[in-house]
């Protein structure tokens, strides 16, 4: 979080996507004192996020709300932050893209607009490949077990 000009405690953070990564990330940011909102496209995911005390936004209706965040973390592996959305962000807002390739942030538009983006695709595989491999192995074994293989 050294890239953020403020501490996470009290910061308004938006987690885009409430899949495996978003469901793990949101409570951890909240545990560090951030005021967390979750953006998702499925209303069931938004209901789950709200049940855990997070604010909610629909990914199709982000633009009017983006100006209120200090930190935006994308976990969706599809373009969700294009030029129009990036233009709505506050000048000091930090964007972190954690999604799988191709990511969800238009990096060219971000550069043109002077937005600070940390492109951290493929974490934790890049920084903790053994741990990532173990997690993948466990997931594969669980899937095979559920299939009766």
DRENVEXFI-797357 format. One record per atom (N, C-alpha, C): residue in one letter; x, y, z. Coordinates in steps of 0.1 Angstrom, whole numbers, padded with zeros to 4 digits, always signed. Example, Ala and Ser with C-alpha at 12.3 -4.5 7.8 and 13.67 -1.06 7.14 Angstrom:
2
A+0132-0057+0078;A+0123-0045+0078;A+0132-0033+0078;S+0128-0022+0071;S+0137-0011+0071;S+0129+0000+0079;
//
This chain:
149
X+0008-0012+0000;X+0000+0000+0000;X+0009+0013+0000;X+0022+0011-0002;X+0031+0022-0003;X+0027+0031-0014;X+0019+0027-0024;X+0015+0035-0036;X+0004+0044-0032;X-0003+0042-0021;X-0014+0050-0017;X-0010+0062-0009;X-0015+0074-0012;X-0010+0086-0004;X-0016+0087+0010;X-0025+0078+0013;X-0031+0078+0027;X-0031+0064+0032;X-0034+0062+0045;X-0034+0049+0051;X-0047+0042+0047;X-0048+0029+0047;X-0060+0022+0044;X-0071+0025+0055;X-0067+0027+0067;X-0077+0030+0078;X-0085+0042+0075;X-0098+0040+0072;X-0106+0051+0069;X-0108+0054+0054;X-0099+0047+0046;X-0100+0050+0031;X-0112+0043+0026;X-0118+0049+0015;X-0129+0043+0008;X-0123+0034-0003;X-0126+0021-0002;X-0120+0011-0011;X-0132+0004-0019;X-0130+0002-0032;X-0139-0005-0040;X-0133-0017-0045;X-0139-0029-0043;X-0134-0041-0049;X-0144-0045-0060;X-0138-0045-0073;X-0147-0048-0084;X-0146-0063-0087;X-0157-0070-0086;X-0157-0085-0087;X-0158-0091-0074;X-0168-0101-0073;X-0170-0108-0060;X-0169-0123-0062;X-0159-0127-0070;X-0156-0141-0072;X-0146-0145-0061;X-0138-0155-0064;X-0129-0161-0054;X-0120-0150-0048;X-0114-0142-0056;X-0105-0132-0051;X-0112-0121-0043;X-0123-0116-0049;X-0130-0105-0043;X-0136-0108-0029;X-0141-0121-0028;X-0146-0125-0015;X-0136-0127-0004;X-0123-0129-0008;X-0113-0129+0002;X-0107-0116+0005;X-0106-0107-0006;X-0100-0094-0004;X-0108-0084+0004;X-0121-0084+0001;X-0130-0074+0007;X-0129-0074+0023;X-0130-0086+0029;X-0129-0086+0044;X-0115-0082+0049;X-0105-0085+0041;X-0092-0082+0046;X-0089-0067+0045;X-0094-0061+0035;X-0093-0046+0035;X-0101-0040+0046;X-0113-0045+0049;X-0121-0040+0060;X-0114-0042+0073;X-0107-0054+0074;X-0100-0057+0086;X-0088-0047+0089;X-0084-0041+0078;X-0073-0030+0079;X-0079-0016+0081;X-0092-0016+0082;X-0099-0003+0086;X-0105+0004+0074;X-0104-0001+0062;X-0110+0005+0050;X-0125+0004+0050;X-0131+0014+0045;X-0146+0014+0043;X-0148+0007+0029;X-0152-0005+0028;X-0152-0013+0016;X-0166-0014+0010;X-0166-0012-0003;X-0177-0015-0012;X-0173-0025-0022;X-0183-0033-0027;X-0181-0043-0036;X-0189-0040-0049;X-0183-0042-0060;X-0191-0040-0073;X-0191-0054-0079;X-0203-0058-0083;X-0205-0071-0090;X-0217-0070-0100;X-0217-0079-0109;X-0228-0079-0119;X-0240-0087-0115;X-0237-0098-0107;X-0248-0106-0102;X-0254-0101-0089;X-0267-0100-0089;X-0274-0094-0077;X-0272-0104-0065;X-0271-0117-0068;X-0268-0126-0056;X-0255-0123-0050;X-0245-0120-0058;X-0232-0116-0052;X-0233-0103-0044;X-0241-0093-0049;X-0243-0081-0042;X-0250-0083-0029;X-0259-0092-0029;X-0267-0095-0016;X-0257-0101-0006;X-0248-0110-0011;X-0239-0116-0001;X-0229-0105+0004;X-0224-0097-0005;X-0215-0086+0000;X-0222-0077+0010;X-0235-0074+0007;X-0242-0065+0017;X-0244-0072+0030;X-0246-0085+0030;X-0249-0093+0042;X-0236-0093+0051;X-0225-0090+0045;X-0212-0089+0053;X-0209-0075+0057;X-0218-0066+0053;X-0216-0052+0058;X-0209-0043+0048;X-0207-0048+0036;X-0200-0040+0025;X-0210-0031+0018;X-0206-0020+0013;X-0215-0012+0004;X-0215-0020-0009;X-0224-0017-0017;X-0225-0024-0030;X-0228-0014-0042;X-0222-0018-0053;X-0225-0011-0066;X-0226-0022-0077;X-0234-0019-0087;X-0235-0028-0098;X-0224-0024-0108;X-0217-0034-0114;X-0206-0030-0123;X-0211-0023-0135;X-0223-0025-0139;X-0228-0017-0150;X-0232-0003-0147;X-0231+0001-0135;X-0235+0015-0131;X-0224+0021-0122;X-0212+0019-0126;X-0201+0024-0117;X-0198+0039-0119;X-0199+0044-0131;X-0194+0057-0134;X-0198+0068-0124;X-0211+0069-0120;X-0214+0080-0111;X-0208+0079-0097;X-0203+0067-0093;X-0198+0064-0080;X-0183+0064-0078;X-0176+0063-0089;X-0162+0061-0089;X-0154+0073-0082;X-0160+0085-0083;X-0153+0096-0077;X-0152+0096-0062;X-0159+0087-0056;X-0159+0086-0041;X-0148+0077-0035;X-0140+0071-0043;X-0131+0061-0038;X-0116+0065-0038;X-0109+0061-0028;X-0095+0063-0027;X-0087+0052-0033;X-0093+0040-0033;X-0086+0028-0038;X-0096+0020-0046;X-0093+0016-0058;X-0101+0007-0066;X-0093-0006-0069;X-0098-0017-0065;X-0091-0030-0069;X-0100-0038-0078;X-0095-0041-0090;X-0102-0049-0099;X-0098-0063-0099;X-0108-0072-0099;X-0105-0087-0099;X-0112-0093-0111;X-0118-0085-0120;X-0126-0090-0131;X-0117-0091-0143;X-0115-0103-0150;X-0106-0104-0161;X-0113-0100-0174;X-0120-0089-0174;X-0126-0083-0186;X-0126-0068-0184;X-0126-0060-0195;X-0125-0046-0194;X-0137-0040-0186;X-0134-0035-0174;X-0145-0029-0166;X-0141-0014-0163;X-0129-0010-0164;X-0124+0003-0162;X-0118+0008-0175;X-0127+0014-0184;X-0122+0020-0196;X-0119+0035-0194;X-0117+0042-0205;X-0114+0056-0203;X-0125+0064-0196;X-0137+0062-0199;X-0148+0069-0193;X-0148+0067-0178;X-0147+0055-0174;X-0147+0051-0159;X-0134+0057-0152;X-0123+0056-0159;X-0110+0061-0153;X-0111+0076-0151;X-0118+0083-0161;X-0119+0098-0160;X-0127+0102-0148;X-0135+0093-0143;X-0144+0097-0131;X-0136+0096-0118;X-0125+0089-0118;X-0117+0087-0105;X-0111+0100-0101;X-0109+0101-0088;X-0102+0112-0082;X-0088+0112-0086;X-0081+0123-0087;X-0067+0124-0092;X-0058+0115-0084;X-0060+0114-0071;X-0051+0107-0062;X-0055+0092-0059;X-0066+0088-0066;X-0071+0074-0065;X-0061+0064-0070;X-0058+0053-0063;X-0049+0043-0067;X-0058+0031-0073;X-0054+0026-0085;X-0061+0015-0091;X-0051+0003-0091;X-0056-0008-0086;X-0048-0021-0086;X-0056-0031-0094;X-0050-0036-0104;X-0056-0047-0112;X-0050-0060-0109;X-0058-0069-0103;X-0053-0082-0098;X-0059-0093-0107;X-0067-0090-0117;X-0074-0100-0125;X-0064-0108-0134;X-0069-0119-0138;X-0061-0127-0148;X-0061-0119-0161;X-0051-0123-0170;X-0051-0116-0183;X-0064-0117-0190;X-0068-0107-0197;X-0061-0095-0201;X-0062-0084-0190;X-0068-0087-0178;X-0070-0076-0169;X-0083-0068-0172;X-0086-0059-0163;X-0098-0052-0165;X-0097-0037-0166;X-0084-0032-0167;X-0082-0017-0167;X-0075-0014-0181;X-0080-0003-0187;X-0074+0002-0199;X-0062+0010-0196;X-0050+0003-0196;X-0038+0009-0192;X-0034+0021-0201;X-0037+0020-0214;X-0033+0032-0222;X-0041+0044-0218;X-0054+0042-0216;X-0063+0053-0211;X-0058+0059-0198;X-0055+0050-0189;X-0050+0054-0176;X-0037+0062-0177;X-0028+0059-0186;X-0016+0066-0188;X-0019+0080-0194;X-0028+0081-0204;X-0032+0094-0209;X-0039+0103-0199;X-0046+0097-0190;X-0053+0105-0180;X-0045+0107-0167;X-0033+0102-0167;X-0024+0104-0155;X-0029+0096-0143;X-0036+0085-0145;X-0041+0077-0133;X-0030+0067-0129;X-0029+0066-0116;X-0019+0056-0111;X-0025+0042-0110;X-0019+0033-0118;X-0024+0019-0118;X-0013+0010-0115;X-0015+0001-0106;X-0006-0010-0104;X-0011-0023-0111;X-0004-0027-0121;X-0008-0039-0128;X-0002-0051-0122;X-0010-0058-0114;X-0004-0069-0107;X-0011-0083-0111;X-0012-0085-0124;X-0018-0097-0129;X-0010-0109-0124;X-0017-0120-0123;X-0011-0133-0120;X-0005-0134-0106;X-0009-0126-0096;X-0006-0128-0083;X-0015-0139-0077;X-0011-0148-0069;X+0002-0149-0062;X+0013-0157-0070;X+0009-0162-0082;X+0018-0170-0089;X+0032-0164-0092;X+0032-0151-0094;X+0045-0144-0096;X+0054-0143-0084;X+0048-0141-0073;X+0056-0138-0061;X+0056-0150-0051;X+0047-0159-0052;X+0046-0171-0044;X+0042-0183-0052;X+0050-0188-0061;X+0046-0198-0070;X+0043-0212-0063;X+0051-0215-0053;X+0048-0227-0046;X+0035-0227-0039;X+0032-0217-0032;X+0019-0215-0026;X+0007-0216-0036;X+0009-0208-0047;X-0001-0208-0057;X-0003-0222-0063;X+0008-0229-0065;X+0007-0243-0071;X+0000-0252-0061;X+0002-0251-0048;X-0005-0259-0039;X-0020-0256-0039;X-0023-0243-0040;X-0038-0240-0041;X-0044-0246-0053;X-0037-0245-0064;X-0043-0251-0077;X-0044-0266-0075;X-0034-0272-0070;X-0034-0287-0068;X-0046-0291-0059;X-0048-0283-0048;X-0059-0286-0039;X-0073-0285-0047;X-0074-0274-0054;X-0086-0272-0062;X-0089-0283-0072;X-0079-0287-0079;X-0080-0298-0088;X-0084-0311-0081;X-0077-0314-0070;X-0081-0326-0063;X-0096-0326-0058;X-0100-0314-0053;X-0114-0313-0049;X-0124-0314-0060;X-0120-0309-0072;X-0129-0310-0083;X-0130-0325-0087;X-0119-0332-0088;X-0119-0346-0091;X-0126-0354-0081;X-0125-0351-0069;X-0132-0358-0058;X-0147-0356-0060;X-0151-0344-0062;X-0166-0341-0064;X-0171-0348-0076;X-0163-0351-0086;X-0167-0358-0098;X-0167-0373-0097;X-0161-0377-0085;X-0160-0392-0083;X-0149-0398-0090;X-0139-0391-0093;X-0127-0396-0101;X-0116-0400-0091;
//
